[in-house]
Amino acid sequence: PVDPPSTGCDFSAANGDWTASVTDQANPTVTWTPDASVQGGGWAILTAYVDGNIMGGFFMQAEGDAFTYTLNGVNVGDTLAFFFTYGLPQGGQ
């Protein structure tokens, strides 16, 4: 789970395939940036949970090499957890 400070937080995959950031606690924007080894897949899905309850899976908006999505309805003090599903340039996910 990620409980970002009001200024946000940054983190990365253990294998180095991507980085992500969360800005703001209320209605946070999640940005996922694939490493060069996984860039070019063309899509990413953010699956989000708030306080242990699934919000759903959301197709993220491509912005250059990164993907973003704003989670409306998340309030200051909520605990946010999420994972990413993404296409690979050689196909698959």
N, CA, C and O atoms as a MOPAC input file, in Angstrom:
PM7 MOZYME 1SCF
protein

 N      0.82300 1    -1.20000 1     0.00000 1
 C      0.00000 1     0.00000 1     0.00000 1
 C      0.86100 1     1.25600 1     0.00000 1
 O      1.94400 1     1.28500 1     0.58500 1
 N      0.37300 1     2.26400 1    -0.64900 1
 C      1.07500 1     3.53500 1    -0.71100 1
 C      0.22300 1     4.58100 1    -0.01300 1
 O     -0.93800 1     4.77600 1    -0.37500 1
 N      0.77800 1     5.24800 1     0.97300 1
 C      0.10800 1     6.35600 1     1.64800 1
 C      1.00400 1     7.56700 1     1.45200 1
 O      1.81100 1     7.89500 1     2.32200 1
 N      0.86200 1     8.24500 1     0.29100 1
 C      1.82500 1     9.28800 1    -0.04900 1
 C      1.70300 1    10.51200 1     0.83000 1
 O      0.60800 1    10.85400 1     1.27900 1
 N      2.82200 1    11.17500 1     1.08100 1
 C      2.74200 1    12.48000 1     1.72800 1
 C      2.01400 1    13.43700 1     0.79400 1
 O      1.79900 1    13.11900 1    -0.37600 1
 N      1.63900 1    14.58400 1     1.29100 1
 C      0.85000 1    15.51300 1     0.47800 1
 C      1.57100 1    15.94100 1    -0.79500 1
 O      0.92900 1    16.37600 1    -1.75000 1
 N      2.88900 1    15.82200 1    -0.81900 1
 C      3.64700 1    16.19200 1    -2.00900 1
 C      3.82600 1    15.02600 1    -2.96700 1
 O      4.34100 1    15.22600 1    -4.06700 1
 N      3.42200 1    13.81300 1    -2.59300 1
 C      3.52300 1    12.65100 1    -3.46000 1
 C      4.68700 1    11.75400 1    -3.09700 1
 O      5.39900 1    11.99700 1    -2.12300 1
 N      4.86900 1    10.71100 1    -3.89600 1
 C      5.97700 1     9.78000 1    -3.66900 1
 C      6.35600 1     9.12100 1    -4.98700 1
 O      5.57900 1     9.10000 1    -5.94100 1
 N      7.57200 1     8.58500 1    -5.01500 1
 C      8.10900 1     7.89300 1    -6.18200 1
 C      8.57100 1     6.51100 1    -5.75900 1
 O      9.03400 1     6.32300 1    -4.63400 1
 N      8.44700 1     5.54200 1    -6.66000 1
 C      8.93400 1     4.19700 1    -6.38100 1
 C      9.20700 1     3.49300 1    -7.69700 1
 O      8.88000 1     4.01400 1    -8.76300 1
 N      9.81100 1     2.29800 1    -7.62800 1
 C     10.16900 1     1.58000 1    -8.85000 1
 C     10.00800 1     0.08400 1    -8.65600 1
 O      9.94100 1    -0.41500 1    -7.53300 1
 N      9.94700 1    -0.62600 1    -9.78600 1
 C      9.86000 1    -2.08300 1    -9.76800 1
 C     11.17700 1    -2.65300 1    -9.26200 1
 O     12.24100 1    -2.09300 1    -9.52200 1
 N     11.10600 1    -3.76300 1    -8.54200 1
 C     12.31000 1    -4.40800 1    -8.01200 1
 C     13.26800 1    -4.80000 1    -9.13400 1
 O     14.48400 1    -4.77600 1    -8.94200 1
 N     12.73100 1    -5.16300 1   -10.31100 1
 C     13.59400 1    -5.57100 1   -11.42500 1
 C     14.00600 1    -4.39800 1   -12.31500 1
 O     14.71500 1    -4.59200 1   -13.30200 1
 N     13.56900 1    -3.18600 1   -11.97600 1
 C     13.96500 1    -2.00000 1   -12.72000 1
 C     13.20600 1    -1.75400 1   -14.01000 1
 O     13.58400 1    -0.86800 1   -14.77700 1
 N     12.13900 1    -2.51600 1   -14.27900 1
 C     11.40200 1    -2.36800 1   -15.53400 1
 C     10.57900 1    -1.09200 1   -15.62900 1
 O     10.21300 1    -0.68700 1   -16.73200 1
 N     10.28100 1    -0.45000 1   -14.51200 1
 C      9.46000 1     0.75600 1   -14.53800 1
 C      9.63400 1     1.56900 1   -13.26900 1
 O     10.13400 1     1.08200 1   -12.25500 1
 N      9.20500 1     2.83000 1   -13.35700 1
 C      9.10300 1     3.70500 1   -12.18900 1
 C      7.67400 1     4.24100 1   -12.15400 1
 O      6.97000 1     4.23300 1   -13.16400 1
 N      7.26600 1     4.69900 1   -10.99400 1
 C      5.92500 1     5.26600 1   -10.85000 1
 C      5.96800 1     6.38100 1    -9.82200 1
 O      6.85200 1     6.43200 1    -8.96700 1
 N      4.99900 1     7.26700 1    -9.92400 1
 C      4.87100 1     8.33300 1    -8.94000 1
 C      3.39500 1     8.57200 1    -8.66600 1
 O      2.53200 1     8.31700 1    -9.50600 1
 N      3.13500 1     9.07100 1    -7.46300 1
 C      1.78800 1     9.44300 1    -7.05000 1
 C      1.87100 1    10.87900 1    -6.56400 1
 O      2.69900 1    11.20200 1    -5.71300 1
 N      1.02100 1    11.73700 1    -7.09700 1
 C      0.99700 1    13.12400 1    -6.65500 1
 C     -0.29800 1    13.39500 1    -5.92300 1
 O     -1.37100 1    12.98900 1    -6.36900 1
 N     -0.19700 1    14.06700 1    -4.82200 1
 C     -1.33600 1    14.48500 1    -4.00500 1
 C     -2.03300 1    13.29600 1    -3.34000 1
 O     -1.97600 1    12.16900 1    -3.83200 1
 N     -2.69000 1    13.57400 1    -2.21400 1
 C     -3.45300 1    12.53700 1    -1.53300 1
 C     -4.90900 1    12.54500 1    -1.95600 1
 O     -5.51200 1    11.48000 1    -2.09100 1
 N     -5.48800 1    13.71400 1    -2.16800 1
 C     -6.87900 1    13.78600 1    -2.61400 1
 C     -6.89700 1    13.73800 1    -4.13900 1
 O     -6.23700 1    14.54300 1    -4.79600 1
 N     -7.65000 1    12.79700 1    -4.69900 1
 C     -7.71200 1    12.61300 1    -6.15300 1
 C     -6.31000 1    12.53200 1    -6.76400 1
 O     -5.96800 1    13.33500 1    -7.63200 1
 N     -5.49700 1    11.56800 1    -6.31600 1
 C     -4.10500 1    11.49900 1    -6.77500 1
 C     -3.98700 1    11.11700 1    -8.25000 1
 O     -4.81600 1    10.38600 1    -8.79200 1
 N     -2.94300 1    11.62900 1    -8.87500 1
 C     -2.58700 1    11.21200 1   -10.22200 1
 C     -1.43600 1    10.22300 1   -10.10900 1
 O     -0.41700 1    10.50500 1    -9.47900 1
 N     -1.61300 1     9.06300 1   -10.72800 1
 C     -0.58800 1     8.02100 1   -10.75400 1
 C      0.05900 1     8.07500 1   -12.13100 1
 O     -0.63000 1     8.04000 1   -13.15000 1
 N      1.39000 1     8.16000 1   -12.15600 1
 C      2.14700 1     8.15800 1   -13.40600 1
 C      3.04000 1     6.93200 1   -13.42000 1
 O      3.80800 1     6.70500 1   -12.48600 1
 N      2.93900 1     6.14400 1   -14.47600 1
 C      3.74700 1     4.93400 1   -14.64500 1
 C      4.63600 1     5.14600 1   -15.86100 1
 O      4.14300 1     5.47400 1   -16.94100 1
 N      5.95100 1     4.95800 1   -15.69400 1
 C      6.90800 1     5.16600 1   -16.77400 1
 C      7.71300 1     3.89200 1   -16.98500 1
 O      8.50800 1     3.51500 1   -16.12500 1
 N      7.51600 1     3.22100 1   -18.12600 1
 C      8.28000 1     2.00500 1   -18.38400 1
 C      9.73400 1     2.31400 1   -18.71900 1
 O     10.04100 1     3.34100 1   -19.32400 1
 N     10.62300 1     1.41200 1   -18.31900 1
 C     12.03100 1     1.46300 1   -18.69500 1
 C     12.12600 1     1.17400 1   -20.20000 1
 O     11.17500 1     0.66800 1   -20.79500 1
 N     13.24400 1     1.48700 1   -20.79800 1
 C     13.43500 1     1.26100 1   -22.23600 1
 C     13.16000 1    -0.18800 1   -22.63300 1
 O     12.71400 1    -0.44300 1   -23.75200 1
 N     13.42000 1    -1.14400 1   -21.73300 1
 C     13.23700 1    -2.55900 1   -22.06500 1
 C     11.77600 1    -2.95000 1   -22.22700 1
 O     11.47900 1    -3.96600 1   -22.85600 1
 N     10.85500 1    -2.16400 1   -21.67100 1
 C      9.42600 1    -2.48700 1   -21.79700 1
 C      8.62500 1    -1.36300 1   -22.45700 1
 O      7.39700 1    -1.43700 1   -22.50700 1
 N      9.29700 1    -0.32500 1   -22.96500 1
 C      8.59100 1     0.74200 1   -23.67800 1
 C      8.08400 1     0.22400 1   -25.01200 1
 O      8.67300 1    -0.67700 1   -25.61000 1
 N      7.00100 1     0.79700 1   -25.46200 1
 C      6.48800 1     0.45500 1   -26.78600 1
 C      5.35300 1    -0.53500 1   -26.77600 1
 O      4.88400 1    -0.94500 1   -27.83800 1
 N      4.89300 1    -0.93500 1   -25.59000 1
 C      3.77400 1    -1.86600 1   -25.50800 1
 C      2.45100 1    -1.21900 1   -25.86200 1
 O      1.50700 1    -1.90900 1   -26.24500 1
 N      2.36900 1     0.11100 1   -25.73700 1
 C      1.20800 1     0.83700 1   -26.19800 1
 C      0.05700 1     1.00000 1   -25.22900 1
 O     -0.85100 1     1.78500 1   -25.50100 1
 N      0.05400 1     0.29000 1   -24.10700 1
 C     -1.05700 1     0.43800 1   -23.16700 1
 C     -0.62800 1     0.04000 1   -21.76200 1
 O      0.32900 1    -0.71000 1   -21.56900 1
 N     -1.36300 1     0.56400 1   -20.79100 1
 C     -1.15000 1     0.20600 1   -19.38200 1
 C     -2.49300 1     0.31600 1   -18.66400 1
 O     -3.29500 1     1.20400 1   -18.95200 1
 N     -2.72200 1    -0.59300 1   -17.73200 1
 C     -3.93500 1    -0.59300 1   -16.91400 1
 C     -3.52000 1    -0.44600 1   -15.45900 1
 O     -2.63300 1    -1.15500 1   -14.98300 1
 N     -4.15700 1     0.46700 1   -14.76300 1
 C     -3.95400 1     0.67300 1   -13.33000 1
 C     -5.11200 1     0.00000 1   -12.60200 1
 O     -6.27000 1     0.34900 1   -12.83100 1
 N     -4.81600 1    -0.95800 1   -11.73100 1
 C     -5.83500 1    -1.56600 1   -10.87500 1
 C     -5.61000 1    -1.01400 1    -9.48400 1
 O     -4.53500 1    -1.18200 1    -8.90800 1
 N     -6.62700 1    -0.35200 1    -8.94100 1
 C     -6.46700 1     0.39300 1    -7.69200 1
 C     -7.42200 1    -0.09900 1    -6.61000 1
 O     -8.55500 1    -0.49500 1    -6.87900 1
 N     -6.92200 1    -0.05900 1    -5.37800 1
 C     -7.68600 1    -0.39400 1    -4.17900 1
 C     -7.59400 1     0.79200 1    -3.22200 1
 O     -6.52200 1     1.37200 1    -3.05000 1
 N     -8.70300 1     1.14700 1    -2.60600 1
 C     -8.72000 1     2.19000 1    -1.58700 1
 C     -9.24300 1     1.56500 1    -0.30500 1
 O    -10.34600 1     1.01900 1    -0.27100 1
 N     -8.44000 1     1.65100 1     0.74800 1
 C     -8.78400 1     1.06200 1     2.04300 1
 C     -9.18800 1    -0.40200 1     1.89700 1
 O    -10.10700 1    -0.86900 1     2.57100 1
 N     -8.49600 1    -1.12600 1     1.01200 1
 C     -8.72100 1    -2.55400 1     0.81900 1
 C     -9.85400 1    -2.90800 1    -0.12900 1
 O    -10.07700 1    -4.08900 1    -0.39500 1
 N    -10.56800 1    -1.93200 1    -0.64200 1
 C    -11.68300 1    -2.17400 1    -1.56300 1
 C    -11.28000 1    -1.79600 1    -2.97900 1
 O    -10.73700 1    -0.71600 1    -3.21600 1
 N    -11.55100 1    -2.69800 1    -3.92000 1
 C    -11.14600 1    -2.42300 1    -5.29700 1
 C    -11.96900 1    -1.28000 1    -5.88500 1
 O    -13.19400 1    -1.24900 1    -5.77000 1
 N    -11.26900 1    -0.34800 1    -6.51400 1
 C    -11.92700 1     0.73200 1    -7.26600 1
 C    -12.20400 1     0.26800 1    -8.68400 1
 O    -13.20100 1     0.65900 1    -9.29200 1
 N    -11.31000 1    -0.57400 1    -9.21400 1
 C    -11.45500 1    -1.08200 1   -10.57100 1
 C    -10.14500 1    -1.04000 1   -11.32000 1
 O     -9.10600 1    -0.65600 1   -10.78300 1
 N    -10.22100 1    -1.44600 1   -12.57900 1
 C     -9.07700 1    -1.39000 1   -13.48000 1
 C     -9.31800 1    -0.28100 1   -14.48800 1
 O    -10.40000 1    -0.19100 1   -15.06700 1
 N     -8.32600 1     0.55600 1   -14.70000 1
 C     -8.50000 1     1.74600 1   -15.53100 1
 C     -7.40100 1     1.82100 1   -16.58300 1
 O     -6.21700 1     1.74500 1   -16.25500 1
 N     -7.79300 1     1.97000 1   -17.85300 1
 C     -6.79400 1     2.20600 1   -18.88300 1
 C     -6.17100 1     3.57000 1   -18.63500 1
 O     -6.87300 1     4.56600 1   -18.45900 1
 N     -4.84300 1     3.60100 1   -18.62400 1
 C     -4.11800 1     4.83400 1   -18.37000 1
 C     -3.92200 1     5.59900 1   -19.67800 1
 O     -3.86600 1     5.00300 1   -20.75300 1
 N     -3.81800 1     6.91300 1   -19.57500 1
 C     -3.62700 1     7.79600 1   -20.72500 1
 C     -2.14200 1     7.86200 1   -21.08300 1
 O     -1.31200 1     8.17600 1   -20.23000 1
 N     -1.80600 1     7.56700 1   -22.34000 1
 C     -0.41600 1     7.66600 1   -22.79000 1
 C     -0.02900 1     9.13200 1   -22.90100 1
 O     -0.76500 1     9.94100 1   -23.46500 1
 N      1.15000 1     9.46600 1   -22.34800 1
 C      1.70300 1    10.81800 1   -22.42900 1
 C      3.19700 1    10.68500 1   -22.69100 1
 O      3.98800 1    10.57000 1   -21.75500 1
 N      3.57900 1    10.70100 1   -23.95600 1
 C      4.97400 1    10.44500 1   -24.30400 1
 C      5.30700 1     8.99800 1   -23.98200 1
 O      4.59900 1     8.08800 1   -24.41300 1
 N      6.38000 1     8.77600 1   -23.22700 1
 C      6.76300 1     7.42300 1   -22.82400 1
 C      6.06300 1     6.97600 1   -21.54900 1
 O      6.21700 1     5.82600 1   -21.13600 1
 N      5.29800 1     7.86000 1   -20.91900 1
 C      4.64400 1     7.55900 1   -19.64100 1
 C      3.13700 1     7.37600 1   -19.83200 1
 O      2.58800 1     7.65800 1   -20.89800 1
 N      2.48600 1     6.89900 1   -18.77300 1
 C      1.03800 1     6.72100 1   -18.73400 1
 C      0.53500 1     7.31600 1   -17.42800 1
 O      1.18200 1     7.16600 1   -16.39100 1
 N     -0.61900 1     7.99300 1   -17.46400 1
 C     -1.15700 1     8.60700 1   -16.25200 1
 C     -2.63200 1     8.27100 1   -16.07900 1
 O     -3.33900 1     7.95200 1   -17.03500 1
 N     -3.07300 1     8.35500 1   -14.82100 1
 C     -4.49600 1     8.22600 1   -14.50800 1
 C     -4.74700 1     8.94400 1   -13.18500 1
 O     -3.97800 1     8.79800 1   -12.23600 1
 N     -5.83300 1     9.72300 1   -13.13100 1
 C     -6.22400 1    10.40500 1   -11.89900 1
 C     -7.34400 1     9.62000 1   -11.24100 1
 O     -8.36300 1     9.32900 1   -11.86700 1
 N     -7.14700 1     9.28000 1    -9.97300 1
 C     -8.11800 1     8.49800 1    -9.20600 1
 C     -9.04200 1     9.44100 1    -8.44600 1
 O     -8.69700 1     9.91400 1    -7.36300 1
 N    -10.19700 1     9.71000 1    -9.00100 1
 C    -11.17800 1    10.56400 1    -8.34100 1
 C    -11.85000 1     9.80000 1    -7.20600 1
 O    -12.03700 1     8.58600 1    -7.29100 1
 N    -12.20600 1    10.50500 1    -6.15700 1
 C    -12.88500 1     9.88400 1    -5.02700 1
 C    -11.95300 1     9.35900 1    -3.95300 1
 O    -12.41300 1     8.75200 1    -2.98600 1
 N    -10.64800 1     9.57800 1    -4.10100 1
 C     -9.68100 1     9.20900 1    -3.06500 1
 C     -9.47700 1    10.43900 1    -2.18800 1
 O     -9.23100 1    11.53600 1    -2.69000 1
 N     -9.57800 1    10.24900 1    -0.89700 1
 C     -9.50000 1    11.36300 1     0.04600 1
 C     -8.22100 1    11.32000 1     0.86600 1
 O     -7.59400 1    10.26800 1     0.98600 1
 N     -7.83800 1    12.43900 1     1.42200 1
 C     -6.70500 1    12.50400 1     2.33700 1
 C     -6.96500 1    11.52100 1     3.47200 1
 O     -8.04200 1    11.52800 1     4.06900 1
 N     -5.98400 1    10.67700 1     3.77200 1
 C     -6.11200 1     9.68400 1     4.83000 1
 C     -6.47400 1     8.29800 1     4.32700 1
 O     -6.31400 1     7.32400 1     5.06300 1
 N     -6.96100 1     8.17700 1     3.08700 1
 C     -7.24600 1     6.85900 1     2.51800 1
 C     -5.93400 1     6.13600 1     2.23500 1
 O     -4.92100 1     6.77000 1     1.94300 1
 N     -5.95700 1     4.81400 1     2.32400 1
 C     -4.79700 1     4.00400 1     1.96400 1
 C     -4.99600 1     3.50400 1     0.54100 1
 O     -6.00000 1     2.86200 1     0.23400 1
 N     -4.04500 1     3.80000 1    -0.31400 1
 C     -4.11500 1     3.46200 1    -1.72900 1
 C     -3.11900 1     2.35300 1    -2.03000 1
 O     -1.94200 1     2.45200 1    -1.68200 1
 N     -3.59800 1     1.29400 1    -2.68000 1
 C     -2.73000 1     0.21400 1    -3.15600 1
 C     -3.07800 1    -0.01100 1    -4.62500 1
 O     -4.22800 1     0.16600 1    -5.02500 1
 N     -2.09900 1    -0.39700 1    -5.42200 1
 C     -2.39400 1    -0.60100 1    -6.83900 1
 C     -1.33500 1    -1.46800 1    -7.48200 1
 O     -0.25400 1    -1.68200 1    -6.93300 1
 N     -1.68000 1    -1.96800 1    -8.68100 1
 C     -0.69700 1    -2.65600 1    -9.50600 1
 C     -0.95300 1    -2.29400 1   -10.96000 1
 O     -2.00900 1    -1.77000 1   -11.31500 1
 N      0.04400 1    -2.58800 1   -11.79500 1
 C     -0.01900 1    -2.24600 1   -13.20600 1
 C     -0.01900 1    -3.51600 1   -14.04400 1
 O      0.68200 1    -4.47900 1   -13.73200 1
 N     -0.80800 1    -3.50700 1   -15.10700 1
 C     -0.75100 1    -4.51900 1   -16.15800 1
 C     -0.40900 1    -3.74200 1   -17.42300 1
 O     -1.00500 1    -2.69900 1   -17.69100 1
 N      0.54800 1    -4.24400 1   -18.20100 1
 C      0.98000 1    -3.45400 1   -19.35300 1
 C      1.41800 1    -4.34700 1   -20.49400 1
 O      1.88100 1    -5.47000 1   -20.29700 1
 N      1.25600 1    -3.80900 1   -21.70100 1
 C      1.68800 1    -4.51200 1   -22.89200 1
 C      3.19900 1    -4.43400 1   -23.04400 1
 O      3.83200 1    -3.46600 1   -22.62300 1
 N      3.75800 1    -5.46000 1   -23.64900 1
 C      5.19400 1    -5.48900 1   -23.93600 1
 C      5.41600 1    -5.22400 1   -25.41900 1
 O      4.56100 1    -5.57400 1   -26.23200 1
 N      6.53000 1    -4.62000 1   -25.79200 1
 C      6.74900 1    -4.28400 1   -27.19500 1
 C      6.77700 1    -5.51300 1   -28.10300 1
 O      6.43500 1    -5.41500 1   -29.28100 1
 N      7.17900 1    -6.66000 1   -27.57300 1
 C      7.23200 1    -7.87900 1   -28.37100 1
 C      5.92000 1    -8.65600 1   -28.30600 1
 O      5.82900 1    -9.76600 1   -28.83000 1
 N      4.89300 1    -8.06900 1   -27.65800 1
 C      3.59900 1    -8.72800 1   -27.50500 1
 C      3.49000 1    -9.34300 1   -26.12400 1
 O      4.48800 1    -9.49300 1   -25.41900 1
 N      2.29200 1    -9.69400 1   -25.74500 1
 C      2.06700 1   -10.26800 1   -24.41800 1
 C      1.88900 1    -9.18100 1   -23.38700 1
 O      1.80400 1    -7.99400 1   -23.70300 1
 N      1.83500 1    -9.62600 1   -22.12300 1
 C      1.66000 1    -8.68200 1   -21.02100 1
 C      2.37100 1    -9.17100 1   -19.78900 1
 O      2.33800 1    -8.50800 1   -18.75300 1

